[in-house]
Every structure is written in structure tokens, then in C-alpha cells.
């Protein structure tokens, strides 16, 4: 049973401009150390940072139908499994959220200028 769906699309250039304008303050507000280590090591770092931003937005939208819990940007971490599949890890007030019979799946995609992500929250079997 689907509990929530979220989608987001963002211009990669928008993330680049935010980083250029706000620097480390922006990076440290939005991203976890793991996300920064991964994204900043990539050739297209802005694309990877934008993908994680879009994922966090999509996840927020999917969760908003199911929880009123307040959480920060860094309570949601996007990482990749060895096969490249994007996964989500929760911290802080969301740490145990998925341990209560819920499952969250995300899918990210990008073009030269845009990144998009969809998040689906469902009851686990």
C-alpha cells in the first residue's frame, strides 16, 4: 500500500549558484559528510549534489503525507550501493522511521541540465 509519493526536479545550475553564493554554509546545511565525500569526488560534482538535493525534496514530499515529525536536511542521507542503486538512510528524529513497517524507494535521473528524483513510501510486506 502506497503511503506517499514525492517528486522533484531541479536545475543543476541552481545548486552551483547556491554553492558559489553561500559556500560551505550551504553545503554543511544540506548535505551529510558521506554525501559530500561522494559528490565532491566525482567529475560532475554539481550533478551529484543536485541529485541528492532533489532526492531530499522528493522524500520530504513523500513523508509529508505520513508524518508530522520535524527533521533537518541532514537527517536524510542519500548513498549508493555497490551496484549504483541509490538508497536512503535516516538519522535524528527519523532514525527509526522505516523500522515500523515502512519502506522507501527512490529513483534519480539526470540530463545535462536537470536532475529529478521520485520517492515512494509504502507499507513493507
C-alpha positions in Angstrom: 0.0 0.0 0.0 1.4 3.4 -1.0 1.6 5.9 1.8 3.2 8.8 0.0 4.8 9.8 -3.3 7.1 12.7 -3.9 8.9 14.0 -7.0 11.3 16.8 -7.5 13.2 18.3 -10.5 16.0 20.9 -10.2 18.4 22.7 -12.5 21.9 21.7 -11.8 23.0 25.3 -12.3 20.7 26.4 -9.4 22.7 24.2 -7.0 26.0 25.5 -8.4 24.9 29.1 -7.9 23.8 28.4 -4.3 27.3 26.8 -3.6 29.0 29.8 -5.3 27.0 32.3 -3.2 26.9 30.5 0.2 29.8 28.1 0.0 30.4 25.8 2.9 27.4 27.2 4.8 25.1 25.8 2.1 26.9 22.5 1.8 27.0 21.9 5.6 23.3 22.8 5.9 22.1 20.4 3.2 24.5 17.5 2.9 26.0 14.9 5.2 29.7 14.2 5.3 29.1 10.9 3.3 27.2 12.8 0.6 29.8 15.5 0.3 32.7 13.0 0.2 31.0 11.1 -2.6 29.7 14.1 -4.6 32.8 16.2 -4.4 35.0 13.3 -5.6 33.0 13.0 -8.8 33.8 14.6 -12.1 30.3 16.2 -12.3 30.1 17.2 -8.6 27.3 19.6 -9.1 25.2 17.0 -10.8 25.6 14.6 -7.9 24.9 17.3 -5.3 21.8 18.4 -7.3 20.6 14.7 -7.4 20.9 14.5 -3.6 19.1 17.8 -3.2 16.2 16.6 -5.4 16.1 13.3 -3.6 15.8 15.0 -0.2 13.0 17.2 -1.6 11.1 14.2 -3.1 11.5 12.3 0.2 10.1 15.2 2.1 7.1 15.3 -0.1 6.6 11.5 0.2 6.9 11.6 4.0 4.6 14.7 4.4 1.5 12.5 4.0 2.6 10.1 6.7 4.4 12.1 9.4 4.4 15.5 11.1 7.9 14.9 12.5 10.2 17.8 12.1 13.6 16.9 10.7 16.6 18.6 9.2 18.2 18.2 5.7 21.0 16.1 7.3 18.5 13.7 8.8 18.2 12.2 5.3 21.3 10.8 3.6 21.5 9.5 0.1 24.1 6.9 -0.7 24.8 4.4 -3.5 25.0 0.7 -3.1 27.9 -1.0 -4.9 25.7 -1.6 -8.0 25.0 2.2 -8.1 21.4 1.9 -6.8 20.5 5.0 -4.7 19.4 4.3 -1.1 18.3 6.3 1.8 19.5 6.3 5.4 17.7 8.3 8.2 19.3 10.0 11.2 18.0 12.1 14.1 14.2 12.1 14.6 13.7 9.9 11.5 16.3 7.3 12.6 13.8 4.5 13.4 11.1 5.7 11.0 11.4 2.8 8.5 11.6 0.2 11.3 7.8 0.5 11.7 6.6 -1.5 8.7 7.5 1.1 6.1 9.7 1.1 3.0 11.1 4.0 1.0 12.3 3.6 -2.6 13.9 6.4 -4.7 14.9 6.7 -8.3 17.1 9.5 -9.6 17.8 10.5 -13.2 19.6 13.4 -14.8 20.3 15.1 -18.1 22.9 17.7 -18.9 21.0 20.5 -17.1 18.4 18.9 -14.8 18.1 16.2 -12.1 15.0 14.6 -11.0 14.0 12.1 -8.3 10.9 10.2 -7.3 10.3 8.8 -3.8 7.7 6.2 -3.0 6.8 5.4 0.7 4.9 2.2 1.2 4.0 -0.3 3.9 6.5 -3.1 3.9 5.3 -6.7 3.5 
